[in-house]
Amino acid sequence: MRIALLTEGGYPYPGGDAAAWCDRLVRGLDGDEFEVYALGRHPGQLDDVLREIRHTLPGNVRRVRTVPLWGPAPGGPGARGRYGRRGRRRFGEHFAELAGAVCAARRDVWPATEADRFAAGLHGLAALALEHGGLSAVLRSEQAVRLLECACRAPGARRAAREVPPAGLLTVTDRLERALRPLSPDWYGGGPGPAGADVCHAVGGGCAALPGLLAGRLHGTPLLVTEYTEHGVRLREHCLAGAARAAAPDARPADLPVRALLTSFRALLAHETYRRAELVVSGNAHARRWQLRCGADRDRLRTVHPGMDAAPFTAVGEDTGRERPVPVLVWTGRIEPARDLACLLRAFAEVRRALPRARLLVAERPGGPGAPAGEELAVAAYRAHCRLLADDLLPAAPDGSGGAEGPPVRFARVGDPQLPTAADAYAAADVAVFSSVVAGFPAELVEAMLAGRATVATDAGAVREVVGGTGLVVPPHDPRALADACAALLGDPARRARLGAAARARALELFTAERNVAAFRGLHLEVLSRRTVPAGRAGGAHGGAARPFARPAEARLPGRWAARAGAGSGPAAPRPAVPGQARPGGRPGRAPGWARTPAGPGEPEEGRR
């Protein structure tokens, strides 16, 4: 099976969203061929970085293509000349539909009229991009700004749209241009590309799904959407990021209407993606509820928990019942406000009053590359705040040693010589604590369960679904409840051992990589079984009606096998105009240079565009 893997800010670049999961999926499905179409979200994801990591990709990755969603608009000054008077008029019609839907849609309701307007505008712009070789120039033109302004001032527009200042109109058009860049590359003319794959697998319901939507509309390629981002659903991640920026000290009131319009665009895009996808996969029930709210069909939803490599943690679980001289709590993750480490430090001060010999290990994990400078500054400030809070609430001995048993709180960084891996952190502790106030799928909690550690977690995201009955769950941002739960487990070794063994058994049954890969192998086959050739292209005795399996996979084999395999599938349908190929009555389309990347493993040089 040939699978087009569509990612945004993740695989094949290291440290991105769901990058580790994508790598496990590709390596687990070693009998399938993958073509990766990646959307880069920050300057750290450049082609030179891709060249460095290309040799580490598995052999079944046949091609890697990338489009940057950051930086200035590609195409150069001459790109605008490809749109004549008729092209600009058609652009105005389609962009007015899309902008009108974005300005009128409310987040609490999903009117069919606005969803249909958005879909008509989106697919109309996609057709223009296919015909003219790109959209970036016209999306950044004065015409686009004026059309957006008219949509914001039109009757029926929401209040946030009417309050967008003139400078905000420029910001919105700039963000829309970046979000719609996946419509511009030369990927959609059949053959190599998402349109020629058996299945398009989008990791996230945002911009990554755009190539799959267009391939499905033009060629009937089925689309499978998987929501395995850090916060469960791409739209939820966007909303949380906007809320964090709104609460920042340097936030401006004029930015609120701009964020409201961009959120409306993301919500309508998620609605269109869920409506067109054959299957929509969530990692937990919490993300599933978001997908239902965004318009997903319940019959097309599937829940598959993200798998993890259990091998590094299985050896740790063997010493669950071992007695330690002092009870130790462990906290792992990135030190940031959403993790609420400050609440845990206040709770641990209460634990120390009941168990004076207790110790806390804070195992910090580095964040992904390319984070905005403002976010990095906020994280650094919160890290410094937590260290000062620990020194204030839990002071060490005057000499800084904390006595023979060490300081009450020890900060360490995973990857340093004293703490090489996360498994070493769990091995050094009795109870693992998860204190986040915002969470999608709690990967650190699953790691602790695989290591056989009893867990105390706050009720955020999918925590309750993951823990089941194998750990203690307390309300978020409640130091007293967190302290009582931690003290109860640290003071009861027998109960701690029982919960740890049950947690390990649950994690091995539900959250392993092998189980996850097997589930997606079945989902790919289910999606492929639904594939049909669009009406009017099937040919043969069926009179143009859509029919399944009209193009067998063997049709791609070279030589006489291709002729035999395609003999019964009717006459070949004419392909739509493709950038780089001649069009009847027009000039050849030109693919933008930013869409051309080096050939991947196994890709011939002449196959590059």
N, C-alpha and C positions, 0 to 999 in steps of 0.2 A: 504494500500500500504506500502511496506517495502522499505525504502530509505536509501542508504549508503551515508552519508554526509562526504565528503573528504575535510579536511581543512589543511592549512599550516600556522603555527604561530598564529592561531586564536582560534576559538571555539574548545573545551569548556573552554579554559583558558581565564581569564578576561584580558581586555586591549589589545588583539591582533587585527589583521586586521579583520574587518567585524564581530567581535565577537558579538556585540550587534545585528547586523542584523540577524546572524544565530540563536541567542536565540529567537528573535521575530518570525522567520520563524518556528522553531520547536514548539514553544508554540502555534502559530496560526494554524498549521496543526496538531491539537491534535488528529485527527482521524487516522493518519498515524504512523507507527513505524519507528524510526530512529536508525541507528547504526553509531556512529561517529568514523572516522578513522583520527586521528590528527597527523600531523607532527610538532614536536616541533623544533623551530629555535634558542632557547637560553636556558641556564641552568635554568632559572626561571620556565620553563615548565617541571617540574619533576613529577614523579608518586606520590610523597607525596603531592604535590600541588593538583594533580588531586583527590586524596582521600579526601582532605579537601573540595573541591567544588562539589564532586559527589552528596552529599545530596541535593544540590541546583538545580540539573538538573531536568527538567520535567519528569513525569512518562513515557512518550512515548519514551524516550531515553533508549533503551534496552541494549546497549553495548557501551563501550568506549575503543578503542585500540589506542595506541600511539607509534610513532617511533621517536627517537631523530635524528635531522639532524646536531647536533653539537657534539663536543667531539671526542675522539679516535674511531677508527673502532671497532665495536663489533665483537665478535666471538672468540677471544683469539688466542693463538699460534697454537692450533690444527686445526683451521678452514682451513688452507691451505692444509692439507692432504686430504681433500675431493675431490680435483681436481687432477686426474691422468693425464697421458700424453695425452690421448684423450680429456679430458676436457679442458686442457690448450690450446690444438691446436684449439678447437672450440672457446674458449674465444678469442684467437688471431685473428681468422677470423672475429668474430662479432665486437670486439673492434676496429679493423683496419677499418672496414666500418664506424663505428660511428665517430672515430677520423678523418678519411679522409674527411667526410662530414663537420665536424666542422671546420677543417682547410681550406677548400676550399670555403665554402659558403660566399657570400657577403651579407651585410645587405640591400643593395639597390635593389637586385634582388632575385627571388626565383626560381632557376632552378629546374626542376622536378627531374633531376638526383641526385642532392645533397639531396633533400628531401627524395627520395626513398632510397638512401644509408643510410641516418640517420635512417629511419624507419626500414630497414632491420637489421641494427646493434642493434638498441634499442630492438626490439622484440626478436632478437637472444639472447641478454644478459638476457632478461626476462625469456626466456625458460631455460637458464642455471641456473639462480637463483632458478627457480621452481624445477629443477631436483636436484641441489646440496645443496639447503638450504641457499644460500646466495651468495653475490658477493663481499663483502667488502675486503676479503683477496686478491683476484686476482686483484681487481682494485687498490690496494695499492702495488702491487708487482713490481719487476724490469721489468717484461715482459710488463706491462702496460705502464711504463715510456718509454721503448724503442720503443714500437709501436707508442706512441704519438710523439716521436721525429722523427720517420720515416715519419709520416703523415705531420709534420711541414716542413720537408725538401723535400717532394715529389714535382715533377713538378705540377704546377697548384695551389699550396698552396698560400694563400693570404700573403701579405707582413708582416702583423702583426704576422702570424704564424711563418714565417721564422726568425723573430727577437726575439722569446721567448728564454730567457737564460736557461741554465740547471736547475738553481734553480726554474725558473718559471714552468718548466715541472712538478716538484714535486708538486707545488702549484695547477696546473691545475688538475692533477690526484687526488689530495686530495679533491678538490671541486667536481669533477665528482663523486667520491665515495660517498660523502655526498648527492649529488643530486639524486643518483640512489638507495639510501637505501630503498625507498618504494617498490622496486621490490623484496626485500628479505624476508619479513615476510610471514608466512603461512596463507595467506588470500584467496588464489585463487583456491582452490580445490573444489568449490561448497559448498552448505550448508551455515553455518554461514560465513559471510565475504562479501566483495563487489560482488563476483561472484554470491552469492545466493540472492542478492537484486533484487527488481523489477526495480529500477532506481539507477544509481550512479550519485550523484550531487556533482560536484567538485566546490569548492569556490576558483576560481583562475585558470589560465591556466598554472601554473608552475608545480612544483613537485607534488602538490596535485592531479593532474589529472592522474599521472602514475598508481595508482591502478585501476582507471576507464578504462584506455586504456587496461591494461592487462586483466581485467575482461571481457571487451567487446570482446577482441580477442579470449579468451578461451571459453566463455560461451554465448556470444551475449548479455550481459547486456548493455542496452543503457546508454549513457553518456550525461549528461547535464552539461555544464560549465557556471558558473556565475562569471563575473569579477566585484567584489565589493571591490577591495582593495582601499587603501587610494588615490592612484594616478590613479585609473580607471582600468588599465591593469597591470598584474604582470610583463610583459616584460618592460613596461614603467617605473615601479617602480625600476626594476633592472638597467635600463639605467640611471635614475636620480641619484640613489645611486652611480653608478660608476663615473658619472660626478662630483658629490660632492667630492668623494675621490680623483679624479684626480686634483681638484682645491684646495685641502687641502695644508697647508704649508709644511707638511712632506711627500708629495707625491713624489715618485721616478719615473723617466722615464722608468725604467725597468719593472714597474708594468703595463704600458699601453698595451703591447702585451698580457699579461695574462688576463686583463679585456676584451680585444677584443675577445679572444677565448671563455671565459665564456659567453659573450654576444651572440656570435654565437651559442653556445650550447642552451642557453635559447630561442633564436629566432627559431631555428629548432624544439625545443620541443614544443613551442607554435604553430608552423605551423602544426606539427603532431597532436596535441590535437584538434585544430580547424577542421582539416580535418576528424578526426574520430568521433567527437562529433555529436550527433543527433541534438542538438540545442546549440547555443552559445548566452548567454544573456549578454548584456552590460547595465550599469547604465545610460548612456547618449550617445549622438551622437559623442562626442569627443572620447570616448573609442571605439565606433563602427568603427570609421575611422582607429584606430590602429589595430583592429581585421581584417578589410578588407586588410590592408597593410600586415598583417602577414599571409595571405592565407586563411582566413575564407570564406566560401561560403555565398554569399549574401542571398540566399534563406533560409539558416539555422540561420540567425541572428535575434534576437529579442531584443527590447529595453524596459526595465522595470526599472523605476526610483526607487532607494532605498527608502524604506518607513521609516518613523520616527513616534515615539509616539507623537502625537500632544497634548495629555492631559496636560502635564506640562506647555504648552505655551498658551493654549486657554484663560485662565483667564487673562493673561497679555494683550491680544489683546483687552480687553474690554475698556481700558483707552487710546485708540489711540489718541483721540482728546483732552485729558486733557492738559491744559496749565501748564507749569512749570515756576518757578521763573527764572531759567537760562537754556539755551539750553545745552543739554548733548549729546555727541557722545559716542558710546560704541564699543569696539573692543574685540572680544573673540577669543581664540585659544591658541596654544602653541607658545611661543616666540622663534622663530628660524629663520634663514636667509630666508628660502623660504616664510615665512609669511610677510616679508618686513615691519615690524613695524617701522623701522627707516624712511621709506618713509612717513608713516602716521604722525609721529612726526614732520617731516619737513613741511608737508602740514598743520598740525594743528597750527603751528606757524603762517602761513599765514591766517588761519581762525581767529585767535585771533586778528589780525590787523583789520579785518572787524567786528568781533563780540567779543569785549573784555571780555564779561561775559561768553563766551562759556567754557565748561569743557569737558575733555576726560577721560573716564573710561576704563582702560586696564584690562580686566578680563582674567587672565592667566589660562590655563588648563594644568594639568600635562600630560606628555607623557606616552606612554605604558611602561611596565616593560621590562627589558632585553636589552635595547639599548646598543650598543657598547660604551666602555669607551671614545674613541676618539670623538664620536658623542655627548656624554653628555658634554664633556669639551667644544666643539664648541658651543653648545647651552647655556651653562653657561656663556661663554665669550660674546656671542651676547646679552644675557639678561643684563649683566652688561653694555655693550655698550649702549643699549637702555635707561637704567636708567640715565647714564651720559649724553646722548644726550638730554633727557627730562629736566634734571636740567640745561643744558646749554642753550637750546632754549627757555624753558618755566620755568623760575625760580619762585619759590614760594615766599611768603612774607619773610622778614628777620627772623621772628620767626618760619618759616616752616609751618604755618597754611594756607597761601594763602588768608587770609582775612575771612570775614564772610561767603563767598560762597565756601570756600575750595580751595585747590591747583588747578592749571590749569590741571594737569595730575595726576590721582590717579591710582596707581598699586594695584590690588587686586588679590586674588587667589580663583578660584571657589572651594567651599568646606570649606572655612574658615568661622568662625562664622559671620563675617560681610557680607559675600556673599555666602550663603549656596548652591545655585544652579545657573545654567546659566540663568534660567528664571528670577531670581532676578536681574541679570545684565541688561537684556532687559527691565525689568519693570522700571529701574532707568534711562532710556535714551529715547531720542526722535528719533535718527537716528543711525542705525547700519552700521559699515564700515567693508568691507572685502578688504584687501590690498595685498593679496598673488600674487606672480609672477608665482608660479607653483601650480596647483590645479587639483584634479580629480573631484569628486562630492563635492561641497562646503556645508558640513553639517551645519556649523555655519550660513551660509547665509539662509538656509532653516529654521533653528530655528528662526532667526529674522523675517522671513516672516510669520511664524506661530504665532509669537507674535504680528503681526500687525505693525511692525516697517518699516518705509521707509528705503531703503537701498542704499548705495553707494558702488560699487564693481569694482575691476579691472578685465579686460577682460582676464581671465586665465582659462584654462580647460573648464568646462561646465557651467561657470558663466552666460554667455549670454543665454544659453538654460534654465537655472533655473529661472533667473529673468524675462525673457520675456519683457513685457512692463511695469512692476510694479516697476522699480527702475532705478537708474542712473548707467551706466557702462562707465568707463573711461580706458584709456590705462594703462598698468602696469608700475610701477616705474616712475610715472610722478607726482611729488608733486603738481605742479601748477594745473593740471586738477583735481586732487583729492581734493585740497583745494576749488576750485571753485564749485564743485558739493556739497561738504559738506556745504559750506556757503549758497548755494542756497536753500537747504532744511531746514537748521536751521533757516533761515530768512523768511520762508513762511509756517506758520502752516497749512493753508488750503491745499496747495499742498501736504504737508507731510502727512496729514490725508487721503487724497484721495489715494495716493500711498500705504500707509500702509494697508488700507482696501482691495485694489486690490491684494496686495501681500499675504495677509492672505487668501483670497478666492482662489487664484491660488495654494497656498501650500496645502490647505485642499483638493483641487480637485486632485492634482497630486502626492503629496509626503507623503501620510499617510501610516502607517503600514498595515491597513486593505486592502487598494488597492493593495499593494505589495504582501501580502499573497494570496489574491484572484487570482492575476495574476500567481503566481507560482503554485497554485493548478491546474490551467488549463494547465500550461506548463508540469507538471509532468504527467498528463493524456495524453497529446499529445505525449510525449516521449514514454510512456508505450504502446500506441496504435501502435507504429512503431516496437515494439520488435518482433524479429524473432529468431527461432532456427537456428544456422548455418547449412549450407548444409552438409549432411552426418550424422546429428545427429537427424533429425526429425523422421525418421523411418516411419512405417506405409505404407499406400497406396500411399503416395506422392513420394516414391522412393528417399528419402533423400533431397528433395528440401526444401529450407527455407520457412517457413510459419509463419504467426503471431499468437500470443496467443496460442502457442503450449504447454506452461506450465502455466495453470491457477493458479491464486493466491490461490485458495482453496486447491491446492495440498499440502499445508503446514499444513492443519488442522490435528489434531490427530485422531486416530481411523479409523472407517469405512469410514468417509468422505474422507480421503486421498486416499483410494483405489478407491472409485467411481470417484473422481475428476481426477485421473491420469489414469483411465482405457482406455480412448480414445486417449491418447497422444503417443502411440507407445511404443516400448521397450526402456528401459533406456539405454542411451549411456554410455560407459565406461568412467570413470573419469580419467583425467590425473594424473600423479604421484604428490602427495602432500607431503610436508615436514611433517614427523611424521607418514607416512603410508608406508607400504611395497610396493616396486616396483618390477615388474617381473625381475628376474635376477640381483637384486642389493640389497644394504642395505637400511634400512629405512632412509629417509631423516630426518635431524634434524633441527628444527627451531631455530634460534638464540635466546638466552635468553632475549635479549633486546626487542624482539617483544612480549613478554608475559607480560600482564598487568592484574591487578586485575579485577574481574568480575564486570560488570556494574549492574545497577538496573534491576532486573528481569532475570539476566543471571545465570544459574546454575554453580556451582563450577566445574563440570566436563566439562563444555564447554570452559574453559580457556585454552589458548595455549600461 
